[in-house]
């Protein structure tokens, strides 16, 4: 309970310090070069905070490390104190990962469908190109069929690779 009250006090002091900095900047006469330096320092300090993906990865690392439960709890407490995370952040991160997996799978399915459609649907004679292997006098395996099979295999590869990439990240 004490750590949560300390966290609230730190948040209040952080807001007070930020307001104090703003009032100091408003009251001081600084040139543009000093403004650029201050802005650069502030941006560097802010960028040191973890991104959403890095923060979730840090929480996963705590679970993987061979530490006692108390040490794991201390690490989680430090992560929560130094970074902001809630269910909205986690849900948005999970939704982004789901979209990253489902879009390539959908593209793969479309490629497979297109490939089969190219094989099944009749094509004009000028589009059939030339026959590689003749089954009968009027029918055979054409270059168009070969291109269709390459499209089908590429679609299957994209879908499977996306699925395994997603499965390995969990």
Secondary structure, DSSP 8 states (H G I E B T S, - for coil): -HHHHHHHHHHHHHHHHHHHHHHHHHHS---HHHHHHHHHHHHHHHHTS--HHHHHHHHHHHHHS---HHHHHHHHHHHHHHS---HHHHHHHHHHHHHHHHHHHHHHHHHHHHHHHHHHS---GGGS--EEEESSSS-EEEHHHHHHHHHHHHHHHHHHHHHHHHHHH-
